[in-house]
Amino acid sequence: MISLDNYFKIYPKVIRANTKATITLKPRLTHWNIPEGEYKFSRYSVNYNSNKENRNIKVRREGNNFYIEGFFEGEQEHVIYIDMGNKSYSFSVYSVNDDLLSRVPYKGDMHIHTYYSDGIESPAYVASSCRKIGLDFVAITDHGKYFPSIEAINTFKDLDLDFKIFPGEEVHPPNNPLHIVNFGGKFSINELFEKEKETYNREVSEIEERLKLEVPDIPERYQLASSIWCFNKIREAEGLGVLCHPFWRIKEGYYISERLLDLLYDKKPFDAVEMVGGYHMYELTSNNLQIVSYYEKSKGRNIPVVGVTDAHGCDTGSLFGWYYTVVFSPSLNLKDIIESINAGYCVAVEAIPGRESRVYGSLRLTLFTLFLIKEVFPIHDKICQEEGNFMMKYLMGEISEDRKHYKKDLEEFYNLYWQK
């Protein structure tokens, strides 16, 4: 079966559930002359179709364009097959309820490093590279440093881009092994450990005192208190606190104890947890453990999950682009992104080269995201790549002053591919 997307612009791809919709097939190549003849169209709904009449579709042709009209029941994928004599083609559309129809799927990485910690490239180079591979947003999160993310933001502040760079850092609390991502916070948490050392020590001691009745006198009690303080500060900074790589294996064993992990899941001071990411091919067992532990320790609670690369280089051939988060948000505004993650409108994606992509989150969003990976993101990523190349040229000084307002408009893309 041959996909039609290389030959036809097919829109909309995402439509309102339980309504009639018209899908347009328009040749991408203007010189194409579609031969006259009888073309058979059939439609199958992937999850269910309670009414046989809903399988029926009407097709009309105007010149080289085809218009397919049907009733699209429920939240699910619908595959349309076209028999053109000795060749068969297919394409898919997806029907969703209004809450998803009003949101856009934004791809992002909120845990990545530069040469200011243990990465290889500059913050601006990392940001440009992220855009080139199809991401809509990134947060630079160097170890113990907030300013690299601000440097990346400032580098491109004069350009009119669809891509967003948000503040961030990887937080390392004193005497606490836990790594924490401060995504989008308006100030640095790491800097507070020195600037407000006495305040930190006093407030952590107060939290630890409150935990005495529940947590015995073990190292994990201080670690938990310290972690709670950090996550609270991130929210005070209007950021999102992410629990990092809970099953990262180092020489001495897992970098935090399972006892601490149990306490963290019990208290849930964090906003989201890294479900997948940061692991090379020889470390993938850690992703497996993070997935299993999430479903066991979350105990049915809808705790938001994210996918991150934790990459330390964009051109190493490993990690970069292997993991990402899809956030279904009304806009790319930081507040909307964070609120959408907190509301559970996000999934973690594992996209290791040469392997089938895997998606983690709610079943509803996982099914939808798998469709997007197949039918929508390849087109989206080509648009992003053009803007990423533009950003790289800007870094190399190849962009003149009058071209700073280049913008490959993704809003136009989504207006076409989303039914409004």
Secondary structure, 3 states (H helix, E strand, C coil): CEECCCCEEEECCEEECCEEEEEEEEECCCCCCCCCCCCEEEEEECCCCCCHHHHCEEEEEECCEEEEEEEECCCEEEEEEEEECCEEEEEEEEEECHHHHCCEEEEEECCECCCCCCCCCCHHHHHHHHHHCCCCEEECCCECCCHHHHHHHHHCCCCCCCCEEECEEEECCCCCCCCEEEECCCCCCCCHHHHCHHHHHHHHHHHHHHHCCCCCCCHHHHHHHHHHHHHHHHHHCCCEEEECCCCCEECCEECCCHHHHHHHHHHCCCCEEEEEECCCHHHHHHHHHHHHHHHHHCCCCCCCEEEECCECCCCCCCCCCCEEEEEEECCCCHHHHHHHHHCCCEEEEECCCCCCCEEECCHHHHHHHHHHHHHCHHHHHHHHHHHHHHHHHHHCCCCCHHHCCCCCCHHHHHHHHECC
